[in-house]
Amino acid sequence: MIFGVGIDLQELKQFQKVVDRREEAFLEKVFTERELKYSRQKNFIQSLAGRWAVKEAFLKAMGTGIQNVRSLKEIEIINLHNGKPYINLTGELKSKCNLLNIKVDASISHSKDYATGMVVLSVDKSSPCYKS
C-alpha cells in the first residue's frame, strides 16, 4: 500500500546561487561527506541539486516539513552498484520508518536546467499504518 509520494524540482541556476552564497556552511549542514565526495566526481551542482530534491521529496512523502527534521544529513542519498539512488536513513527518521515498516524508493533525474527527485513510500500488512 502506498503510504506517501513526494516530488521536488530544483532549478540548477537557483541552486547554484544558494551554494555560492552559503557554500561551506550550507554544504556541511545539508550533505554527508559521502554525498559530497560522490557529487565532486560528477557534475557537482547537478548532482547535489538532485540529492537535495530527493531529500525534499522524502519529507513531502512523509508528510513532515523540513523544520521538523533535526538534520538533513539523516537523509543520505547514495547510489547502489547499479546506479539506482538509495536513501540511507539515520537517527529519528530511520527509527520512525523502521517502527512503521516503511519501504522507501527514490528516483533522481537531471536535465540541462533542472534536477528532480521523486520518492514513494510503501507499507505492507505488517505495518501499523496498513489499511485494507
C-alpha positions, 0 to 999 in steps of 0.5 A, a space after each residue: 500500500 502506498 503510504 506517501 509520494 513526494 516530488 521536488 524540482 530544483 532549478 540548477 541556476 537557483 541552486 547554484 546561487 544558494 551554494 555560492 552564497 552559503 557554500 561551506 556552511 550550507 554544504 556541511 549542514 545539508 550533505 554527508 561527506 559521502 554525498 559530497 565526495 560522490 557529487 565532486 566526481 560528477 557534475 557537482 551542482 547537478 548532482 547535489 541539486 538532485 540529492 537535495 530534491 530527493 531529500 525534499 521529496 522524502 519529507 513531502 512523502 512523509 508528510 513532515 516539513 523540513 523544520 521538523 527534521 533535526 538534520 538533513 544529513 539523516 537523509 543520505 542519498 547514495 547510489 547502489 552498484 547499479 546506479 539506482 539512488 538509495 536513501 540511507 536513513 539515520 537517527 529519528 527518521 530511520 527509527 520512525 520508518 523502521 517502527 512503521 515498516 516503511 519501504 522507501 524508493 527514490 528516483 533522481 533525474 537531471 536535465 540541462 536546467 533542472 534536477 528532480 527527485 521523486 520518492 514513494 513510500 510503501 507499507 505492507 500488512 505488517 505495518 501499523 499504518 496498513 489499511 485494507 
